[in-house]
Amino acid sequence: MTHRIKDVRKFLPYYRVARSEGFDDVVVFTPSNLNLNRKTVVGYRLKKSVWLKQTSKLPAICYDIGYYSSPASISKVRAIKQHPSVPFITYGLGNKWKIHQQLSRFPELNSCLIPTQVCDSPQALLDMALQHATIIIKPINGKEGKGILRLRRFADKFLLEQNDQPSVLLDETGLANLFAARFRTNRYLMQKWIDIRNKQGTVYDVRVLMQKNGAGSWTIAGMAAREGGAGRITSNLMDGGTPHPLAAYLFEQFRKKRAKKIIKRLTRLSPIVCSRLEESYQRRQAELGLDWAIDAQGHVWLIEVNIKPGKIPFRSVFPFETIEDGIRLPIQYARYVLEQELADSKVDLPAGKASS
């Protein structure tokens, strides 16, 4: 399932992997083309090397790779994923604040969670800015690093910074005006700024791609450092960032022994984060992208969790030679869900058909 189909041929890798993993067929469709009452879907199926738009029964298992922004599409997707006749391998987790709250329930993760609050009043903004020398303010439903601001305190003044915008110096009244103008009607989170500048003064973080395998277990599919562009306050690849092999990058920033300890900690914590989210939400997940900050002392902090992590931008550093390599594990997991978790269900579905 996806948000739009401009060129159905781009879904050929999904078809190839699904067929090689034992699925009989693949249907590519958008939420608007699924009819819950009739239990049918209008989508594209590959027949004799030609993609044909056809009406068919609901697929046995669904892989949602879409990005939905309009209220109508979000509502439709929510209804589909709540329906027992349409099982998915991954489900939504809510906004960044909800995810943070859920993870905060687990003491074993408290040491890696960044102090975070909702920016819901001028006083909350001021208190956070006074408590921490620097804070990050970001949209509660943001993605790709868009809309992120950094607020730095200098005595009784505050410097507001944003990519591609001139910095603004504010006093407490200016902070209140900022809240009224920008944060009153748009939900934002505030986080303590973790100093993630490298030795050259450029910001960077770490992306860990977690995927379920054919045995239903979490595995680390890739790890990479993301370095922001010169003068940027974020490291997102869609905003000029550059991916680097993690080990080599950390060896340049820390002593080798310290770098190895950091990687070991990331390797230990990442599966725990994923498992605790599944436990908390009681919903299966097939893949998650974890963004980690590493401060100058080598302590790791979880920045946020992405439910639909991009893979193509990391192909140069992840162990993926082809697009197929990046989607094989989730599709193997789909087969596992179909055969192990749904085998005894009473859902009347055509076994062996997958959707994308």
BAMIPA-62302 format. One record per residue: residue number from 0; residue in one letter; x, y, z of N, C-alpha, C, O in turn. Coordinates in steps of 0.1 Angstrom, whole numbers. Layout:
N
resi resn n_xx n_yy n_zz ca_xx ca_yy ca_zz c_xx c_yy c_zz o_xx o_yy o_zz
NUM A X Y Z X Y Z X Y Z X Y Z
...
This chain:
356
resi resn n_xx n_yy n_zz ca_xx ca_yy ca_zz c_xx c_yy c_zz o_xx o_yy o_zz
0 M 9 -12 0 0 0 0 9 12 0 19 13 7
1 T 5 22 -8 13 34 -9 4 46 -11 -8 45 -13
2 H 10 58 -9 1 70 -10 -2 75 -24 -13 81 -26
3 R 6 71 -33 2 74 -47 10 65 -57 21 60 -53
4 I 5 64 -69 12 55 -78 14 63 -91 5 64 -100
5 K 26 69 -92 29 77 -104 34 68 -115 30 69 -127
6 D 43 59 -112 49 50 -121 50 36 -114 58 34 -106
7 V 40 28 -118 39 15 -111 51 6 -113 54 -3 -105
8 R 60 9 -123 71 1 -126 82 2 -114 90 -7 -113
9 K 81 13 -106 91 14 -95 88 4 -84 96 2 -75
10 F 77 -3 -85 73 -13 -75 78 -27 -79 75 -37 -72
11 L 85 -28 -91 89 -41 -95 99 -48 -85 98 -60 -84
12 P 108 -41 -78 116 -48 -68 108 -55 -58 112 -65 -53
13 Y 97 -49 -54 88 -55 -44 82 -68 -49 81 -78 -42
14 Y 78 -67 -62 73 -79 -68 83 -90 -69 80 -102 -65
15 R 95 -87 -73 106 -97 -75 109 -104 -61 110 -116 -61
16 V 110 -95 -51 114 -101 -38 103 -110 -33 105 -120 -27
17 A 90 -105 -34 79 -112 -29 78 -126 -35 75 -136 -29
18 R 79 -126 -48 78 -139 -56 90 -148 -52 88 -160 -50
19 S 102 -142 -50 113 -151 -46 112 -156 -32 118 -166 -29
20 E 104 -149 -24 101 -154 -10 89 -162 -9 85 -165 3
21 G 83 -166 -20 72 -176 -19 58 -170 -20 48 -178 -19
22 F 56 -157 -22 43 -152 -24 38 -154 -38 46 -154 -48
23 D 25 -157 -40 19 -160 -53 18 -147 -61 19 -148 -74
24 D 15 -136 -55 12 -124 -63 14 -112 -54 16 -113 -42
25 V 14 -100 -61 16 -87 -54 5 -78 -60 4 -77 -72
26 V -1 -70 -52 -11 -60 -56 -5 -46 -51 -3 -45 -39
27 V -4 -37 -59 0 -23 -56 -12 -14 -56 -19 -13 -66
28 F -15 -8 -44 -27 0 -44 -26 11 -34 -16 12 -26
29 T -35 21 -35 -36 32 -25 -48 30 -16 -57 22 -19
30 P -48 36 -4 -59 34 5 -73 37 -1 -82 30 2
31 S -73 47 -10 -86 51 -15 -92 40 -24 -104 40 -27
32 N -84 30 -28 -89 20 -37 -92 7 -30 -93 -4 -36
33 L -92 7 -17 -95 -5 -9 -109 -3 -3 -112 7 3
34 N -118 -13 -6 -132 -12 -1 -134 -22 10 -134 -35 8
35 L -135 -17 22 -137 -26 34 -150 -34 34 -150 -45 39
36 N -160 -27 29 -173 -34 29 -174 -46 19 -179 -56 23
37 R -169 -44 8 -169 -54 -2 -157 -64 -1 -156 -74 -7
38 K -147 -60 7 -135 -67 9 -128 -70 -5 -124 -81 -8
39 T -126 -58 -12 -120 -59 -25 -110 -47 -26 -111 -37 -18
40 V -101 -48 -35 -91 -37 -37 -89 -36 -52 -88 -46 -59
41 V -88 -24 -57 -84 -21 -71 -70 -17 -71 -66 -7 -65
42 G -62 -25 -77 -47 -22 -77 -41 -28 -89 -47 -35 -98
43 Y -28 -26 -90 -20 -31 -101 -13 -44 -98 -8 -47 -87
44 R -15 -54 -108 -9 -67 -107 -1 -69 -119 -5 -66 -130
45 L 11 -76 -118 20 -78 -129 16 -91 -136 17 -102 -130
46 K 12 -91 -148 8 -102 -156 15 -102 -169 13 -93 -178
47 K 23 -112 -171 31 -114 -184 39 -101 -187 38 -96 -198
48 S 46 -96 -177 54 -84 -178 47 -71 -180 53 -61 -183
49 V 34 -71 -178 26 -59 -180 18 -56 -167 11 -66 -161
50 W 18 -44 -162 11 -41 -150 -4 -38 -154 -6 -29 -162
51 L -13 -45 -148 -27 -44 -151 -35 -39 -139 -33 -44 -128
52 K -44 -29 -141 -52 -24 -130 -64 -33 -129 -73 -34 -138
53 Q -66 -40 -118 -77 -50 -117 -83 -49 -103 -77 -44 -93
54 T -95 -54 -102 -102 -56 -89 -99 -70 -84 -101 -80 -91
55 S -95 -71 -71 -92 -85 -66 -96 -85 -51 -100 -75 -45
56 K -95 -97 -46 -98 -98 -31 -87 -92 -23 -76 -88 -28
57 L -90 -90 -11 -80 -84 -2 -68 -92 -1 -69 -105 -1
58 P -56 -86 0 -44 -94 1 -43 -101 15 -49 -97 24
59 A -35 -111 15 -33 -119 27 -25 -111 38 -27 -112 50
60 I -16 -103 33 -7 -95 42 -3 -82 35 -1 -82 23
61 C -2 -71 42 1 -58 36 14 -52 41 17 -53 53
62 Y 21 -46 32 33 -38 35 31 -24 32 30 -20 20
63 D 29 -15 41 26 -1 39 38 7 38 46 8 47
64 I 41 13 26 53 21 24 49 36 21 57 44 16
65 G 36 39 23 31 52 19 34 63 30 36 60 42
66 Y 33 76 26 34 87 35 21 95 33 18 100 22
67 Y 14 97 43 0 103 43 0 116 51 5 116 62
68 S -5 126 45 -5 139 51 -19 146 53 -21 153 62
69 S -28 143 43 -41 149 44 -49 142 55 -48 130 57
70 P -58 150 61 -67 144 71 -75 132 66 -78 122 73
71 A -80 134 53 -88 123 47 -80 110 45 -85 99 48
72 S -68 111 40 -60 99 38 -56 93 51 -55 81 52
73 I -52 101 61 -49 96 74 -60 88 80 -58 78 86
74 S -72 94 79 -84 87 85 -87 74 78 -91 64 84
75 K -85 74 65 -87 62 57 -78 51 61 -81 40 63
76 V -65 55 62 -55 45 66 -57 40 80 -56 28 82
77 R -62 48 89 -64 44 102 -76 34 102 -75 23 109
78 A -86 36 94 -97 27 94 -93 13 88 -97 3 92
79 I -85 14 78 -80 2 71 -72 -7 81 -74 -19 82
80 K -63 0 88 -54 -7 97 -61 -12 110 -56 -21 117
81 Q -73 -7 113 -81 -12 124 -90 -23 120 -96 -30 129
82 H -91 -26 107 -100 -36 103 -93 -50 103 -82 -52 99
83 P -100 -60 109 -93 -73 111 -91 -81 98 -83 -90 98
84 S -97 -77 87 -96 -84 75 -83 -80 67 -80 -85 57
85 V -76 -69 72 -65 -64 64 -53 -63 74 -50 -53 80
86 P -46 -74 75 -34 -74 84 -22 -68 77 -19 -69 65
87 F -14 -60 85 -2 -54 81 10 -59 88 9 -65 99
88 I 22 -57 83 34 -60 90 39 -49 98 49 -51 106
89 T 34 -37 97 38 -26 105 27 -16 107 18 -14 98
90 Y 26 -10 118 15 -1 122 21 12 127 33 13 131
91 G 12 23 127 16 36 132 19 36 147 14 28 154
92 L 27 46 151 31 47 165 27 60 171 29 63 183
93 G 20 69 163 16 82 168 28 92 166 37 89 160
94 N 26 103 172 36 114 171 48 112 180 49 103 188
95 K 58 121 178 70 120 185 68 120 201 76 113 208
96 W 59 128 205 56 129 219 51 116 225 55 112 236
97 K 41 110 218 36 98 222 46 87 223 47 79 232
98 I 55 86 213 66 76 213 75 78 225 79 69 232
99 H 78 91 228 87 94 239 80 90 252 87 84 261
100 Q 67 92 253 60 88 266 60 73 267 62 68 279
101 Q 58 66 257 58 52 258 71 46 262 72 37 270
102 L 82 51 256 95 46 259 99 50 274 107 43 280
103 S 94 61 278 97 66 292 92 56 303 96 57 314
104 R 83 47 299 78 38 309 88 27 313 86 20 323
105 F 99 26 305 108 15 307 121 20 313 129 28 307
106 P 124 17 326 136 22 333 149 20 326 158 28 327
107 E 150 8 319 162 5 312 166 15 301 177 15 296
108 L 156 23 296 159 32 286 160 47 290 163 56 283
109 N 158 49 303 157 63 308 171 70 306 171 82 304
110 S 182 63 307 195 69 306 198 74 292 207 82 290
111 C 190 69 282 193 73 268 182 82 262 182 86 250
112 L 172 86 270 161 94 265 164 109 268 168 113 280
113 I 163 117 258 166 132 260 155 139 267 143 136 264
114 P 157 147 277 147 155 283 138 162 273 143 170 265
115 T 125 159 273 116 164 263 103 169 269 98 163 279
116 Q 98 180 263 85 185 268 77 190 256 83 194 245
117 V 64 191 258 55 197 247 56 212 249 56 218 260
118 C 57 219 238 58 234 238 43 239 238 38 243 227
119 D 37 239 249 22 242 250 19 255 256 7 259 258
120 S 29 263 260 26 276 266 39 285 266 50 279 265
121 P 38 298 266 50 307 266 58 304 279 71 304 278
122 Q 52 300 290 60 298 302 67 285 301 79 284 305
123 A 61 275 294 68 262 292 81 264 283 91 258 286
124 L 79 272 273 91 275 264 102 283 272 113 279 271
125 L 98 293 280 108 300 288 114 291 298 127 292 300
126 D 107 283 305 112 274 315 123 264 309 133 262 315
127 M 119 259 298 128 249 291 141 257 287 152 251 288
128 A 139 269 281 151 276 277 160 281 288 172 281 287
129 L 154 283 300 162 287 312 169 275 318 180 276 324
130 Q 162 263 317 167 251 324 179 246 316 189 241 322
131 H 179 247 303 190 241 295 196 253 287 189 262 282
132 A 209 252 285 216 263 278 211 264 263 211 275 258
133 T 208 252 258 204 252 244 193 241 242 194 231 248
134 I 182 244 235 172 235 232 169 234 217 171 243 210
135 I 163 223 214 158 221 200 143 221 201 137 215 209
136 I 137 228 191 122 228 190 118 223 177 123 227 166
137 K 110 213 176 107 206 164 92 202 163 86 200 173
138 P 86 202 151 72 198 149 69 184 155 77 175 153
139 I 58 183 162 55 170 169 53 159 159 54 147 162
140 N 49 163 146 47 153 136 56 155 124 54 151 113
141 G 68 161 127 77 165 116 84 153 110 85 142 116
142 K 90 155 98 98 145 92 109 152 83 107 164 79
143 E 119 145 80 130 150 71 137 162 77 143 169 69
144 G 136 164 90 143 175 96 137 189 93 144 199 96
145 K 125 189 87 119 202 84 113 209 96 107 202 105
146 G 114 222 96 108 230 107 115 230 120 109 234 130
147 I 127 225 121 134 224 133 142 237 136 148 243 128
148 L 141 241 149 147 253 153 156 250 165 154 241 173
149 R 167 258 167 175 257 179 175 271 186 176 281 180
150 L 173 270 199 172 282 208 184 281 218 184 272 226
151 R 193 291 217 204 292 226 203 304 235 200 315 231
152 R 206 301 248 205 312 258 218 319 260 229 312 262
153 F 218 332 260 230 340 263 226 350 273 220 361 270
154 A 229 348 286 225 357 297 210 358 297 203 348 299
155 D 205 370 294 190 372 294 185 373 280 174 378 279
156 K 192 369 271 188 369 257 188 354 251 194 345 257
157 F 181 352 240 179 339 234 181 340 219 175 349 212
158 L 190 332 213 193 332 199 185 321 192 187 309 195
159 L 176 325 183 168 315 176 175 313 162 177 322 154
160 E 177 300 159 184 296 147 176 286 139 169 277 145
161 Q 176 287 126 169 277 117 177 276 104 182 287 99
162 N 177 265 98 184 263 86 178 272 75 166 274 74
163 D 186 279 68 182 288 56 175 300 61 168 307 53
164 Q 176 304 74 169 316 79 179 324 87 188 318 93
165 P 178 337 87 187 345 95 184 342 110 172 341 114
166 S 194 342 118 192 341 133 186 353 139 188 364 134
167 V 178 351 149 171 362 156 174 362 171 173 352 177
168 L 177 374 176 180 375 190 167 380 197 161 390 193
169 L 163 373 208 150 375 214 152 377 229 162 372 235
170 D 144 386 235 143 386 250 131 378 254 125 371 246
171 E 127 378 267 116 370 272 103 374 265 95 366 262
172 T 101 387 262 89 391 255 89 386 241 79 382 236
173 G 101 386 235 102 380 221 99 366 221 93 361 211
174 L 102 358 232 99 344 232 84 342 233 78 333 226
175 A 77 350 241 63 350 242 56 353 229 46 346 225
176 N 61 362 221 56 366 208 59 354 198 50 351 190
177 L 70 348 200 73 336 191 63 325 193 58 319 184
178 F 60 323 206 50 312 209 37 316 203 31 307 196
179 A 32 328 204 19 332 199 19 331 184 9 327 178
180 A 30 334 177 30 335 163 32 321 157 27 318 146
181 R 39 312 163 43 300 157 38 287 164 35 277 157
182 F 38 287 177 36 274 184 22 273 190 18 262 194
183 R 14 284 190 1 283 196 -8 274 188 -16 266 193
184 T -7 275 174 -16 267 166 -9 255 160 -16 247 153
185 N 4 253 161 11 242 156 18 235 167 25 241 175
186 R 17 222 168 22 215 180 37 212 178 41 207 167
187 Y 45 216 188 59 214 187 64 207 200 58 208 211
188 L 75 201 199 82 195 210 95 203 213 101 209 204
189 M 99 203 226 112 209 230 121 198 236 116 190 244
190 Q 133 198 231 143 188 237 156 195 240 160 205 234
191 K 162 191 251 175 195 255 184 193 243 184 182 237
192 W 192 203 239 202 201 229 213 193 233 220 196 243
193 I 216 182 226 227 174 228 238 178 219 236 179 207
194 D 250 182 224 260 187 215 266 176 206 274 168 211
195 I 261 176 194 265 165 185 275 170 174 275 164 163
196 R 282 180 177 292 185 167 304 176 168 309 172 178
197 N 310 174 156 322 166 155 334 175 157 333 187 161
198 K 346 169 155 358 177 158 359 189 149 366 199 152
199 Q 352 189 137 353 200 128 342 210 131 341 221 124
200 G 333 208 141 322 217 144 310 214 136 300 222 137
201 T 309 204 129 297 200 121 288 190 128 293 181 135
202 V 275 192 128 266 183 135 265 170 128 266 169 116
203 Y 264 159 136 262 146 130 253 138 140 252 141 152
204 D 247 127 135 240 118 143 242 104 137 249 102 127
205 V 235 94 143 236 80 138 223 75 135 213 76 143
206 R 221 69 123 209 62 119 212 47 120 221 42 114
207 V 203 40 128 203 26 129 190 20 123 180 23 127
208 L 192 13 112 180 7 105 178 -7 111 186 -16 110
209 M 166 -9 118 162 -21 124 151 -28 115 142 -21 111
210 Q 153 -40 112 143 -48 104 141 -61 111 150 -68 116
211 K 128 -66 110 125 -80 114 129 -89 103 129 -86 91
212 N 134 -101 107 138 -111 97 127 -122 95 116 -121 101
213 G 130 -132 88 121 -143 85 118 -151 97 109 -160 96
214 A 125 -150 108 122 -157 120 114 -148 130 112 -153 141
215 G 111 -136 126 103 -127 135 112 -120 145 106 -115 155
216 S 125 -119 143 134 -113 153 139 -100 147 142 -99 135
217 W 142 -91 156 148 -78 152 163 -80 149 170 -87 156
218 T 167 -74 138 181 -75 134 185 -61 129 177 -53 124
219 I 198 -58 131 204 -45 126 207 -47 112 216 -54 108
220 A 200 -40 103 202 -41 89 212 -31 84 218 -33 73
221 G 215 -20 91 225 -11 87 227 0 98 218 3 105
222 M 239 5 98 242 16 108 251 26 100 260 22 93
223 A 248 39 102 255 49 95 256 62 102 247 65 110
224 A 266 69 101 267 83 106 261 92 95 264 91 83
225 R 254 103 100 249 113 91 255 126 95 253 131 106
226 E 262 132 85 269 145 88 261 156 81 259 155 69
227 G 258 166 88 251 178 82 260 186 74 272 186 74
228 G 253 195 66 261 204 58 267 215 66 263 217 78
229 A 276 222 60 283 233 68 272 243 73 264 248 65
230 G 273 247 85 264 257 91 250 252 94 242 260 98
231 R 247 239 92 233 234 94 232 230 109 242 227 115
232 I 219 230 113 217 226 127 211 212 127 209 206 138
233 T 209 206 116 204 192 115 213 185 105 221 191 97
234 S 212 171 105 221 163 97 213 155 87 218 146 80
235 N 200 158 85 191 150 77 196 149 62 201 159 57
236 L 196 137 56 201 136 43 193 143 32 198 147 22
237 M 180 146 35 172 153 26 174 168 27 168 176 19
238 D 183 172 36 186 186 38 201 189 36 206 198 43
239 G 207 181 28 221 183 25 231 175 33 243 177 32
240 G 226 166 42 235 157 49 242 147 41 237 144 30
241 T 252 141 46 260 130 39 261 118 48 265 119 60
242 P 259 106 43 261 94 51 275 89 50 282 91 41
243 H 279 83 61 293 78 62 292 64 69 284 62 78
244 P 301 55 66 302 42 74 305 45 88 313 53 92
245 L 297 39 97 297 43 111 310 41 118 316 50 124
246 A 316 29 117 328 26 125 339 36 121 346 41 129
247 A 342 37 108 353 46 103 350 60 108 360 67 112
248 Y 338 65 108 335 79 112 338 80 127 344 90 131
249 L 333 71 135 335 72 149 349 71 153 354 77 163
250 F 357 63 146 371 62 149 379 75 147 389 78 153
251 E 373 84 138 379 97 137 375 107 148 382 117 150
252 Q 364 104 154 359 113 165 363 109 179 364 118 188
253 F 365 96 181 369 91 194 381 82 193 384 77 182
254 R 386 79 204 397 69 204 390 55 201 378 53 203
255 K 398 47 195 392 34 189 384 26 200 374 21 197
256 K 390 26 212 383 18 222 370 24 226 360 17 228
257 R 369 37 227 357 44 230 347 42 219 335 40 221
258 A 351 43 206 342 42 195 336 28 195 324 26 192
259 K 344 18 198 339 4 198 328 2 209 319 -5 207
260 K 330 9 220 321 8 231 308 15 227 297 10 230
261 I 309 26 219 297 33 215 289 24 205 277 23 207
262 I 296 18 196 289 9 186 283 -3 194 272 -7 190
263 K 290 -8 204 284 -19 212 272 -15 219 262 -23 220
264 R 271 -3 224 260 2 231 248 4 222 237 1 225
265 L 251 10 210 240 11 200 235 -2 196 223 -4 194
266 T 243 -12 194 239 -26 190 231 -32 201 222 -40 198
267 R 233 -29 214 225 -35 224 212 -28 226 202 -34 228
268 L 212 -14 226 200 -7 229 190 -7 217 178 -6 220
269 S 194 -7 205 185 -5 194 174 -16 194 163 -13 192
270 P 178 -29 195 167 -39 195 158 -38 207 146 -41 207
271 I 163 -33 219 155 -31 230 145 -20 228 133 -22 231
272 V 149 -9 222 139 1 218 128 -4 210 116 -1 212
273 C 131 -12 200 121 -17 191 112 -27 198 100 -26 196
274 S 117 -35 206 109 -45 213 100 -38 223 88 -43 225
275 R 105 -28 230 97 -21 240 85 -13 233 75 -12 239
276 L 88 -8 221 77 -2 214 66 -11 210 54 -9 212
277 E 70 -23 205 60 -33 202 52 -38 214 40 -39 214
278 E 59 -39 225 53 -43 238 43 -32 243 32 -36 247
279 S 47 -20 241 39 -9 246 26 -7 238 16 -5 243
280 Y 28 -8 225 17 -5 216 9 -18 213 -3 -17 208
281 Q 14 -29 216 8 -42 212 5 -43 197 -6 -47 193
282 R 14 -38 189 13 -39 175 26 -43 169 37 -39 173
283 R 25 -51 158 38 -56 152 44 -45 144 37 -36 139
284 Q 57 -45 143 65 -36 134 74 -44 126 80 -54 131
285 A 77 -40 114 86 -47 105 99 -40 104 110 -47 102
286 E 99 -27 105 112 -20 104 110 -6 111 100 0 111
287 L 121 -1 117 121 11 123 135 18 121 145 11 121
288 G 135 31 120 148 38 119 150 46 132 142 55 135
289 L 161 43 139 164 49 151 175 60 149 186 56 144
290 D 172 72 153 182 82 152 188 85 166 181 88 175
291 W 202 84 167 209 85 179 218 97 179 225 99 169
292 A 219 104 190 229 114 192 241 108 201 238 100 210
293 I 253 113 198 264 109 206 271 122 211 276 129 202
294 D 271 124 224 278 136 229 293 134 229 298 124 226
295 A 299 145 234 314 145 234 320 135 243 332 131 241
296 Q 313 131 253 317 120 262 315 106 258 319 97 264
297 G 308 105 246 305 92 241 292 86 246 289 74 243
298 H 284 94 253 271 89 257 261 89 246 261 99 238
299 V 253 79 244 243 78 233 229 82 238 225 79 249
300 W 222 90 230 209 95 233 200 92 221 204 94 210
301 L 188 88 224 178 85 213 171 98 210 164 104 218
302 I 173 102 197 167 115 192 152 112 189 143 119 194
303 E 150 102 180 136 99 176 136 86 169 146 80 165
304 V 123 81 167 121 68 160 113 71 147 103 78 148
305 N 117 65 136 110 67 123 104 54 120 110 43 119
306 I 90 54 117 83 41 114 85 37 99 83 26 96
307 K 89 47 90 91 43 76 104 49 72 105 59 65
308 P 115 43 77 128 48 74 133 47 60 131 37 53
309 G 138 58 55 144 57 41 156 48 40 164 48 50
310 K 157 41 29 168 32 27 177 36 16 189 34 16
311 I 171 41 5 178 45 -7 189 55 -4 200 53 -10
312 P 187 65 4 198 75 6 210 69 13 221 75 13
313 F 208 57 20 219 51 27 226 40 19 234 32 25
314 R 222 38 7 227 26 -1 242 26 -2 248 15 -3
315 S 248 38 -1 263 38 -3 270 33 10 282 30 9
316 V 263 33 21 270 28 34 263 16 40 270 9 48
317 F 250 14 37 244 2 42 248 -10 34 252 -8 22
318 P 247 -22 39 251 -34 31 240 -38 21 236 -49 20
319 F 236 -28 12 226 -31 2 232 -28 -12 235 -16 -15
320 E 233 -38 -20 238 -36 -33 227 -32 -43 229 -25 -53
321 T 214 -36 -39 203 -33 -48 191 -28 -39 192 -29 -27
322 I 181 -23 -45 169 -19 -38 163 -31 -32 157 -30 -21
323 E 163 -42 -39 158 -55 -33 164 -58 -20 157 -64 -11
324 D 177 -56 -18 183 -59 -6 177 -52 6 177 -58 17
325 G 173 -40 4 167 -32 15 153 -36 19 149 -32 30
326 I 146 -43 11 132 -47 14 130 -62 16 119 -66 19
327 R 141 -70 15 140 -84 16 136 -89 30 127 -97 31
328 L 142 -83 40 139 -88 53 125 -85 57 118 -94 62
329 P 119 -73 55 105 -71 58 96 -80 51 85 -84 56
330 I 99 -83 38 90 -93 31 92 -107 36 82 -115 36
331 Q 104 -111 40 106 -123 47 97 -124 60 91 -134 64
332 Y 97 -112 67 89 -112 79 74 -113 76 67 -118 84
333 A 70 -107 65 56 -108 61 52 -123 59 41 -127 63
334 R 61 -131 53 59 -145 52 58 -152 66 49 -160 68
335 Y 66 -147 75 66 -153 88 53 -150 95 46 -158 101
336 V 48 -137 94 35 -133 100 24 -141 94 15 -146 101
337 L 24 -143 81 14 -150 74 13 -165 79 2 -170 81
338 E 25 -171 80 25 -185 83 25 -188 98 20 -199 102
339 Q 30 -179 106 32 -182 121 21 -175 129 16 -181 138
340 E 19 -162 126 10 -155 135 -5 -155 130 -14 -154 138
341 L -7 -156 117 -20 -155 112 -25 -169 107 -37 -170 103
342 A -17 -179 109 -21 -193 103 -34 -198 110 -42 -205 103
343 D -36 -195 123 -47 -200 130 -59 -190 131 -69 -193 137
344 S -57 -179 124 -68 -169 125 -80 -173 116 -78 -182 107
345 K -91 -167 118 -103 -170 111 -106 -160 99 -116 -160 93
346 V -96 -152 97 -98 -142 86 -98 -149 73 -89 -156 70
347 D -108 -146 65 -109 -152 52 -101 -144 41 -106 -135 35
348 L -89 -148 40 -80 -141 31 -73 -151 21 -71 -163 24
349 P -70 -146 9 -63 -155 -1 -49 -157 3 -41 -148 1
350 A -45 -168 9 -32 -171 13 -22 -169 2 -24 -174 -9
351 G -11 -162 6 0 -161 -4 1 -149 -12 10 -147 -20
352 K -9 -140 -11 -9 -128 -19 -4 -116 -10 -10 -114 1
353 A 5 -109 -14 10 -97 -7 6 -85 -14 3 -84 -25
354 S 7 -74 -6 4 -61 -12 16 -51 -9 23 -53 1
355 S 17 -41 -17 27 -30 -14 20 -17 -16 26 -6 -15
